[in-house]
Amino acid sequence: MALADNASCAKTNEEFSFPEIVELNVGGQVYITRHPTLVSVPGSLLWEMFTQKNIRSLARDSKGRFFVDRDGFLFRYILDYMRDQQLVLPDHFPERSRLQREAEYFKLPELVKMLAPKLSKQNSIGDDPCQSDPEELSPNADTARNLASASAALTNAGTGTPGGSVTASGGGAGPDIRRSGFITIGYRGSYTLGRDSQTDAKFRRVARIMVCGKTSLAKEVFGDTLNESRDPDRPPERYTSRYYLKFTFLEQAFDKLADAGFHMVACNSTGTCAFAHDQTDDKIWTSYTEYVFYRE
């Protein structure tokens, strides 16, 4: 009877205790941290989760990691704050308002205050919650520059001046202004190669094609095939690196860029190799490649 009681107590203690090193799956992103970090802010959601007595009540993924159904990319800043209660963001951080919403969800009132827009003396908001690039700091100048460019292009079209970026559209509907600019296409691909370079190797498996550049140019080229869900409110004259395409064929993206008058001017790629399984000679090659296109 005594042995049975000891076994029962050991099992109970195991259910009620957390390991020193905790693995988290936050929206598909894996994080590894110490248990004291997760409970460093009393009253926070993470503190409530990792101080409860019944560890089995927390959701887990298929590999046993504790699962949190939130934005996995923004959670890195939540975890950084939990470590030392300080906020350090990259320059021109574009998702300040979304991070503030995450801070509210995780019950971090001090972090919410740090992320709140500050009112300046000119009855305007000092911290733009949608900053992404230096041009956003002077929207009036950017607007004036765009109006001047459009005016000059229309003047060239009316006088027949060569060299302008204006082409006449069919049917007399007016000039079609094509602005110059860069668009970068990036993708991470992989393929498996078996013993002696078997011909049935799985070639170039592309998970997603990313699009970087000015919002207006990306929408002009790719239209409805552009997925804007990760950056839905980006103004037309600002830049983004969070768009991706709804298809996974590189040649289809190249065709759309060529039809819009873009030409490839540069590309770069990196690659790594690893064994797929310890028991076989199959190798998995992974690479990240970027193509830079430009239209004059």
C-alpha positions as CSV (number, residue, x, y, z in Angstrom):
1,M,0.0,0.0,0.0
2,A,2.8,2.4,0.8
3,L,4.5,1.8,-2.6
4,A,1.2,2.5,-4.3
5,D,0.7,5.7,-2.4
6,N,4.2,6.9,-3.3
7,A,3.6,6.2,-7.0
8,S,0.4,8.1,-6.9
9,C,2.1,11.1,-5.3
10,A,4.8,11.1,-7.9
11,K,2.3,11.0,-10.7
12,T,0.3,13.9,-9.1
13,N,3.5,16.0,-8.7
14,E,4.3,15.4,-12.4
15,E,0.9,16.6,-13.5
16,F,1.2,19.8,-11.4
17,S,4.7,20.9,-12.3
18,F,6.1,22.6,-15.3
19,P,9.6,21.8,-16.7
20,E,12.4,24.4,-16.4
21,I,12.6,24.7,-20.2
22,V,9.3,25.2,-21.9
23,E,8.5,24.7,-25.6
24,L,5.7,26.8,-27.1
25,N,3.9,26.6,-30.4
26,V,2.5,30.1,-31.1
27,G,0.5,30.2,-34.3
28,G,2.9,27.7,-35.9
29,Q,6.1,29.4,-34.7
30,V,8.2,27.4,-32.2
31,Y,9.7,29.2,-29.2
32,I,11.9,27.8,-26.4
33,T,12.2,29.7,-23.1
34,R,12.5,29.2,-19.4
35,H,9.5,28.8,-17.2
36,P,10.5,31.8,-14.9
37,T,10.3,34.0,-18.0
38,L,6.7,33.0,-18.7
39,V,5.6,33.9,-15.1
40,S,7.7,37.0,-14.8
41,V,4.7,39.3,-15.0
42,P,2.0,38.5,-12.4
43,G,-1.5,38.7,-13.6
44,S,-0.6,38.3,-17.3
45,L,-2.2,35.5,-19.4
46,L,1.1,33.6,-19.6
47,W,1.4,33.9,-15.8
48,E,-2.1,32.5,-15.4
49,M,-1.4,29.6,-17.9
50,F,1.9,28.5,-16.4
51,T,1.1,28.8,-12.7
52,Q,-2.0,26.7,-12.7
53,K,-1.9,23.4,-10.9
54,N,-3.2,21.1,-13.6
55,I,-0.6,21.1,-16.5
56,R,-2.8,18.8,-18.5
57,S,-5.5,21.5,-19.0
58,L,-3.3,23.4,-21.4
59,A,-3.6,22.8,-25.2
60,R,-0.7,21.0,-26.9
61,D,0.3,20.3,-30.5
62,S,1.1,16.9,-32.0
63,K,4.7,17.1,-30.6
64,G,3.7,17.9,-27.0
65,R,4.5,21.7,-27.2
66,F,2.2,24.1,-25.4
67,F,0.0,25.7,-28.1
68,V,-1.2,29.3,-28.2
69,D,-3.4,30.4,-31.1
70,R,-2.0,33.8,-31.7
71,D,0.3,35.6,-34.2
72,G,3.5,33.7,-34.1
73,F,5.6,36.4,-35.6
74,L,4.6,39.1,-33.2
75,F,5.0,36.9,-30.1
76,R,8.8,37.3,-30.3
77,Y,8.3,40.9,-29.0
78,I,5.9,39.7,-26.3
79,L,8.5,37.2,-25.2
80,D,11.3,39.8,-25.3
81,Y,9.2,42.0,-23.0
82,M,8.6,39.2,-20.6
83,R,12.4,38.7,-20.2
84,D,13.2,42.2,-18.9
85,Q,10.1,44.3,-19.1
86,Q,11.6,46.5,-21.8
87,L,10.4,47.3,-25.3
88,V,12.9,47.3,-28.2
89,L,11.4,47.4,-31.7
90,P,13.1,47.7,-35.1
91,D,13.3,51.1,-36.8
92,H,10.1,51.9,-38.7
93,F,8.2,49.0,-37.2
94,P,5.1,48.6,-39.3
95,E,2.9,46.6,-37.0
96,R,2.8,48.6,-33.8
97,S,-1.0,48.6,-33.6
98,R,-1.2,44.9,-34.0
99,L,1.5,44.3,-31.4
100,Q,-0.6,46.5,-29.1
101,R,-3.6,44.3,-29.7
102,E,-1.4,41.2,-28.8
103,A,-0.2,42.9,-25.6
104,E,-3.9,43.5,-24.6
105,Y,-4.7,39.8,-25.3
106,F,-1.7,38.6,-23.1
107,K,-2.8,41.1,-20.3
108,L,0.3,43.2,-20.3
109,P,-0.9,46.7,-19.4
110,E,2.5,48.3,-19.2
111,L,3.4,47.1,-22.6
112,V,0.1,48.4,-24.0
113,K,1.0,51.8,-22.6
114,M,4.4,51.7,-24.2
115,L,2.8,50.9,-27.6
116,A,0.1,53.5,-27.4
117,P,0.4,56.4,-29.9
118,K,1.8,59.5,-28.2
119,L,0.1,62.8,-28.8
120,S,2.4,65.6,-30.1
121,K,2.0,69.3,-29.5
122,Q,0.7,69.8,-33.1
123,N,-2.6,68.0,-32.2
124,S,-1.5,65.0,-34.2
125,I,-0.3,61.5,-33.3
126,G,3.5,61.4,-32.8
127,D,4.0,57.7,-33.4
128,D,2.5,56.5,-36.7
129,P,1.3,52.9,-35.9
130,C,1.7,52.0,-39.6
131,Q,5.3,53.0,-40.2
132,S,7.2,50.9,-42.7
133,D,9.8,53.1,-44.4
134,P,11.3,56.6,-44.1
135,E,9.0,58.0,-46.7
136,E,6.1,57.6,-44.4
137,L,7.5,60.3,-42.1
138,S,6.8,63.0,-44.7
139,P,3.5,62.1,-46.4
140,N,2.9,65.6,-47.7
141,A,6.2,65.7,-49.5
142,D,5.5,62.3,-51.0
143,T,2.0,63.4,-52.2
144,A,3.5,66.6,-53.8
145,R,6.2,64.5,-55.5
146,N,3.6,62.1,-56.9
147,L,1.4,65.0,-58.2
148,A,4.4,66.6,-59.8
149,S,5.4,63.4,-61.5
150,A,1.9,62.8,-62.8
151,S,1.6,66.4,-64.1
152,A,4.9,66.1,-65.9
153,A,3.9,62.8,-67.5
154,L,0.6,64.2,-68.7
155,T,2.4,67.3,-70.1
156,N,4.7,65.0,-72.1
157,A,1.8,63.0,-73.4
158,G,0.0,66.2,-74.6
159,T,3.1,67.6,-76.3
160,G,4.4,64.4,-77.7
161,T,7.7,64.7,-75.9
162,P,9.7,61.4,-76.3
163,G,11.1,59.6,-73.3
164,G,8.1,60.0,-71.0
165,S,6.6,57.0,-69.2
166,V,3.2,57.5,-70.8
167,T,1.6,55.3,-73.4
168,A,-1.7,56.0,-75.2
169,S,-4.4,53.6,-74.3
170,G,-6.8,52.3,-76.9
171,G,-10.2,53.8,-77.5
172,G,-9.2,57.4,-76.5
173,A,-9.7,56.7,-72.8
174,G,-6.7,58.9,-71.9
175,P,-3.0,58.2,-71.1
176,D,-1.9,55.1,-69.2
177,I,0.8,56.2,-66.8
178,R,3.3,53.4,-66.0
179,R,5.6,54.3,-63.1
180,S,9.1,53.0,-62.8
181,G,10.1,50.9,-59.8
182,F,11.5,47.7,-58.4
183,I,9.7,44.5,-57.4
184,T,11.5,41.6,-55.7
185,I,10.2,38.0,-55.9
186,G,11.5,35.6,-53.3
187,Y,10.8,31.9,-52.6
188,R,12.1,29.1,-50.4
189,G,12.1,25.8,-52.3
190,S,13.3,22.3,-51.6
191,Y,13.6,18.9,-53.3
192,T,14.6,15.4,-52.3
193,L,17.3,13.5,-54.2
194,G,17.8,9.8,-53.6
195,R,20.7,7.4,-54.2
196,D,22.6,7.9,-57.5
197,S,20.5,10.9,-58.4
198,Q,17.3,9.0,-59.0
199,T,15.1,10.4,-61.8
200,D,11.9,10.4,-59.6
201,A,13.3,13.0,-57.3
202,K,10.8,15.5,-56.0
203,F,11.9,18.7,-57.7
204,R,11.5,22.4,-56.6
205,R,8.7,22.2,-54.1
206,V,7.7,25.9,-53.6
207,A,5.7,26.6,-50.5
208,R,5.1,30.4,-51.1
209,I,6.2,33.1,-53.4
210,M,6.8,36.4,-51.6
211,V,6.5,39.9,-53.1
212,C,8.4,43.0,-51.9
213,G,8.1,46.5,-53.2
214,K,5.7,49.4,-53.5
215,T,2.1,48.5,-52.8
216,S,0.7,50.1,-55.9
217,L,3.2,48.4,-58.3
218,A,2.5,45.0,-56.7
219,K,-1.3,45.4,-57.1
220,E,-0.9,46.6,-60.7
221,V,1.2,43.6,-61.7
222,F,-0.5,40.7,-59.8
223,G,-4.0,42.0,-59.3
224,D,-6.3,39.4,-57.7
225,T,-3.6,36.8,-57.5
226,L,-1.9,38.9,-54.7
227,N,-2.6,37.8,-51.2
228,E,-2.7,40.9,-48.9
229,S,-3.9,39.2,-45.7
230,R,-0.6,39.8,-43.8
231,D,-0.6,43.6,-44.6
232,P,-4.2,44.5,-45.7
233,D,-4.2,48.3,-45.0
234,R,-0.9,49.4,-46.6
235,P,-1.4,52.7,-48.5
236,P,-0.6,52.6,-52.3
237,E,2.6,54.7,-52.1
238,R,4.3,52.8,-49.3
239,Y,6.4,49.7,-49.3
240,T,5.7,46.2,-48.0
241,S,7.6,42.9,-47.7
242,R,4.6,40.9,-46.4
243,Y,2.6,40.2,-49.6
244,Y,2.7,36.8,-51.3
245,L,1.1,35.2,-54.3
246,K,-1.9,32.9,-54.4
247,F,-0.1,30.5,-56.8
248,T,3.2,28.8,-56.5
249,F,4.5,28.8,-60.1
250,L,7.5,31.0,-60.6
251,E,7.0,31.2,-64.4
252,Q,3.5,32.5,-63.9
253,A,4.9,35.3,-61.7
254,F,7.6,36.0,-64.4
255,D,5.0,36.2,-67.1
256,K,2.9,38.7,-65.2
257,L,6.0,40.9,-64.6
258,A,7.0,40.6,-68.2
259,D,3.5,41.6,-69.4
260,A,3.7,44.7,-67.1
261,G,7.0,45.8,-68.7
262,F,9.4,44.6,-66.0
263,H,12.8,43.1,-66.7
264,M,15.0,41.0,-64.3
265,V,18.1,42.9,-63.3
266,A,19.6,40.7,-60.5
267,C,19.1,37.5,-58.6
268,N,20.8,35.7,-55.7
269,S,20.3,32.3,-54.0
270,T,21.6,30.3,-51.0
271,G,21.3,26.6,-50.4
272,T,21.8,23.9,-47.8
273,C,21.8,20.1,-47.8
274,A,20.7,17.6,-45.2
275,F,19.9,13.9,-45.0
276,A,16.2,13.2,-45.0
277,H,16.5,10.1,-42.8
278,D,19.3,8.4,-40.8
279,Q,18.5,5.1,-42.4
280,T,18.6,6.2,-46.0
281,D,20.9,8.2,-48.4
282,D,18.1,10.5,-49.5
283,K,19.1,14.2,-49.2
284,I,16.9,17.2,-48.9
285,W,18.2,20.4,-50.6
286,T,16.7,23.6,-49.5
287,S,17.3,27.1,-51.0
288,Y,16.1,30.7,-50.7
289,T,16.2,32.7,-53.9
290,E,15.3,36.3,-54.8
291,Y,14.8,37.8,-58.2
292,V,14.9,41.6,-58.6
293,F,12.8,43.1,-61.5
294,Y,12.8,46.7,-62.7
295,R,10.6,48.8,-65.0
296,E,11.9,52.1,-66.4
